[in-house]
Amino acid sequence: MNSLAIYPGSFDPVTNGHIDIIDKSLGIFDKIVVAIIVNPSKKTLFSIKEREMMLKSIFKDNEKIEIRSFEGLLVDFATLIGADTVIRGLRAVSDFEYEFQMALMNQRLNPKIKSVYLMPSPEFSFISSSIIKEVFFFGGDIAGLVPRGVVEFLEKKREV
């Protein structure tokens, strides 16, 4: 059986926590679509193209991972690509309430959609894209929290 799952997010920028969840997902699913959410009302540091470039450079040698972007409802995108499982990471109890609400709404919109929650490794359980950006732009060390290529993307943004 070929299983296809979606791991959605803004990935602004991608962190080692995201990569950890993707790596864990590969042990469960045959193929993962890393789906970058296009949300015009959300202010992002990186464009969709930049986020796609970051993710594609990280996973360029893995044929089990596809990088795509989408606009609109996640359940509609899942149906479009033939996926019935959404992967989400849970870092802390604070993530649970939001994720629980989203899973119930997705299930209401499309009862065939399942949600699978994975816990990040402890060393990544406290990081988020927002924290990474804040620490980086205030001069803090983010080594080991994001892939090397992401640091280069952030440095280009700091130069602007």
N, C-alpha and C positions, 0 to 999 in steps of 0.2 A: 504494500500500500504506500502510495506517495502522499505524504502529509505536507501541507503548506500552511504556514502561519504568518501573521503580520505582526511586526513590532513597530508600532507607530510612535512618533514623537516629533518635537520641533528640532532636536539635536542642534541647538544653538549655543555652544558648539557640542559636538559629540564628546563624551567623557569616557574614561576607562570603566566607569560604572555601567554605561550603555553597552560597551563592548563585552563586559563580564556577563550581562544578561543575554546578549546575542550568543556568546560562546556556550552558555548553559543551554540555551534553546536548541542549539545544533545537536545536542545529545538526545533531544526529544522529537524534533521535527526533521523531515528530509530537506525542506527548503524554507528559508526565511525571507520574507520581503520586508526590508527595512523601509518603512513608509514615512517620508517627511511630510508633515502636515503643513499645508499652505493655509494660513489664517491671516487674511488681510487686516484684521483688526488688532493683531498682535504685533508689537514692535520687536523686531529681531535685529541682532547685530549683523548677522550674515544673511546674504541673499539665499534663495533656494539653490541657485547654481553653485554657490560657494559651499553650502552644506552638502550638496550632492557630490561635489569634488572631494571634500574631506572624507566622506564615507566610502566613496568608490576607491580612493587611494588606499584606505585602510584594508578593504576587503577585495582588492583587485584580483587576488589569487584564489579566491574561494568561490567556486561555482555554485555552492549551496546558498549563497546570499545574493539577493538582487536589491538594488537601491532604486526606489521610485519616489516620486512626490505625488500628492493628490490634494484636491480641494473638495470640500463638501463633507458628507457623512462617512465616517469610517465603515459602517456596515454596507453602504453602497459600494465603496471601493473594494471591500472584501468580496462581495458578490461578483463584482466585475472581474476580479482576478482568480476567483474560484477558491478562496480561502474561507475556512469556517472557524478559525481560532485566532484570537488576539492575545498577544503576549504583553504583559506589563510587569514592571519591576515594582516591588514594595520595599522602600527603604526604612520606613518607620510607621508607627501607628498613625501619624498624621496623614500619610498617603492613603490609608485604607478607606476613609470615608469618601473621599473624592472618587477613588477607583471603584468602590462599591456602587456608587450612584451611576457612574459611567457604564459599568457592566450591566446593571439593571436596565438602563435606558437602551443600550445596544441590544439587549435580549428582547426588549419590548418591540424595538424597531425591526429586528430580524431574529426570531427564536432559534435559528440554526447557528447563530454566532455564539461561540464559547469563549470565555476568558480564562487565561492561565496566568497565574501570578508566580513570579520567581523572586527570591531574595538575593540581593547582591552579596558578594563576598564582604566580610566585615570591613576590609580596608577601603571599600568604596561606598559603604552604606550611608555616609554623611554628605556625599558630594552631589551637587546638581549643577546644571549649566549656569544658572544664575550665580551661584557661589563662585564657580570657576571664574566667570567674567569679573566679578567684583574683586576677588583676591588678585587676579592678574593685573587689572588696571590700577590697583593701589600698590603694585610692586611686590606682591607676595609670591612665594614659590609654589608653582602648580606642577612641578616635576613629579611624574608618577601618577598623576591624576587624570591626565589627558595624553593621547598619543602625541609623539614628537611633531608630526605634521600639523596638528591643531595649534601648537604653540606658535609655529611659523605663521599660520593664518591670523592668530591673535596679535602677533607682533606687527603685521602689516596694518591691522586696524588701529593700533596704537600710534603708528607713524602718521596717520591721516589727520 
